Amino acid sequence: MDDTRTAPDEPRIVDDLSAFKLAFRRLAAGVAVVTALDAHGTPRGFTATSVASLAAVPPLATFNMARVSTAWPAIEQGERVVIHLLGARNRDVAAIMAGDHDHRFDGDHWAPGPHGLPLLRDVPSWMLGRIVERVHIADNAVVVVQIEDGGLGEPDEALVYHERGYHRPLMLD
């Protein structure tokens, strides 16, 4: 039996990178934005779909990022970050923070927050955290953050990233 057969309308996976990209495009993930300040006090940030809870006691969260990211120097050298968990009303902010790094903080979608860190407006929740570990893996990093504070905004419907786009999931009864 040929295990590489696919339906006529399905992409054929021919190598490890294609297999990885095509498979993970089909995994819906929650959307967050991580913000920090670089050594010059300039706001930096990026949209992340890799945010996860690590432990409740002590409260630890993780996220992954490429070390070639323009935000990496702020994460590498900084002490704290703000992790914003986005909802459906934040779809445009998710796109802005995933877009051109020179324009991610143009506009009024943020303001200085705790420790002067960029705090996005109108998000369902945010957490201030102190970076406790940076684990380098190839050209990437797993960053572990101990949560120190946070806040809740208005509740919102979920926002997920799936098949290269932001979506509000259909709720099933």
N, C-alpha and C positions, 0 to 999 in steps of 0.2 A: 504494500500500500504506500502511495506517495504522500508523505506528510506535508509537503510544501504546496499542495493544491489549494487554490482559493476560488471563491465564486468569481464569475466573470467581471462583476462590478467592484471587486475588492482589490486593493493594491497588493502586489506580490512583494513579500518581504525577501530581499536578496542578500542582506548583510546585517551585521550587528547594529550599526547606527540606524538604519531604516527600521529594523525591528523595534528598537528602543523608542524612536520618535513616533512611529505609527501607533504603537501600543499605548504610550502615555498620553497621546492626544485623546484617546478614548476614555481615560480615567478622569472623571469630573473631580475638581478640587476646589475647596474654599479659596477665597481671594482675600489677601491681606496686603498691607503696605507697611514696609519697615522704613523708618526715618532716623536720621542721625545728623550730627554736625561734623564737618571735617576739621582738620587742625586749624583752619583759618576762620572757623565759625560759620562756614557756608552750609546751608541745608543740603543734605543728600538723601536720597531715598529710592526705593524701587518697589514694584509690585511683585509679590511672592505668592506662590501656590504651595510652598513647602512648609508653611508654619504648622507646628504640631505641639501638643502638650507632651512633656517628658515626665513630669512628676507633679503631684499635688503638694507634697511635703518633702523638701521645700518646693515652693511653686517654681517650676522650671519649664521653659518653652524652648523650642529649637526652630531654626530655619536654615536653609541651604542657599548658597549663592556662588556665583562664579567669581573667582579672584581677579578676573579681567574687567569686572563691572566697574563703572565709574564711581559707584558707591563703596566699593571695597576699601579704599584707604580710610574712609570714615569709620567703617566697621572694624578694620584691622587696628586702628590707632585709638579709637574712641572707647569710652568706658560704658556709655549707656545708649539705648535705642528706645524708640517707641514703636510698638507693634499695633497696628490698627486693623481690626477685623471689619471687613466691608460688608455692606448689604446691597440689595438691588438698587437703591437710590444712589449708590456710589459708583455706578458703572462708568461714568465719565471720568471720575477721579482715578479709577483703576487704569483706564486707558492713558490718561495724562502721565501717571507715574510709571507706566511701562514704555512711554514714548521717549522723545528726544530729551536726553539728560540735561541739556542746557535750558529747558523750558518747564521742567517738572514743578518748579515752585513759582511760576508766573501765575498771577491771579490771587483770588481771595479764598481759595479752598483750604487754606491752612493759616496758622498763626503760631508764634512762639509759645511753647508750653513749658512743662517742668524742665528745669535745667537749661532753658532756652531751646530745647529740642523742638523740631517741627511737629506740630500737632494738627492733624487733619480735622476739619470741621464736619459736623453732622454725620459721624460714623456711629454704628450701633455700639461699638466698644473699642477701648484702647487699653494698652498695658505699657507701663514704663518698666524697663528692665535693665539690670546691670549685666554686662557681658562677663560670663565666668569661664568660658572656654571657646577656643577657636581651633577646630581640627581640620588641618589641611589634607585634602584627598585629591590627588592629581591637580588640576587647575581650579579646584573648587574648595569650598569650606563648609563645614557644619558648624553653626554658631549656637552656643547654649547660653540662654539668658535667664537670670533669676529675676522673677517679677517682684517689683517693689511697690507699685502703686497702679492705679488704673481708673477708668471711668466708664460709665454707661451712658449712651445717647438714647435716642428714640429707637424702639424696636423696628425691625425691617425684615422683609423677606430675604431669603438667602441669595447670595450671588456666587455662582460657580464659573470656573473656567473649564471649557470643554470644547474639543475639536477646534481649537485656536480662536475661540470667541468667548465673551462674557454672556452668561445667561441666568435667568431666574428659573429655577427648576419648577416643573409642573408638580403640584402637590397632589398626591393620590390619597384617597380616603381608605 
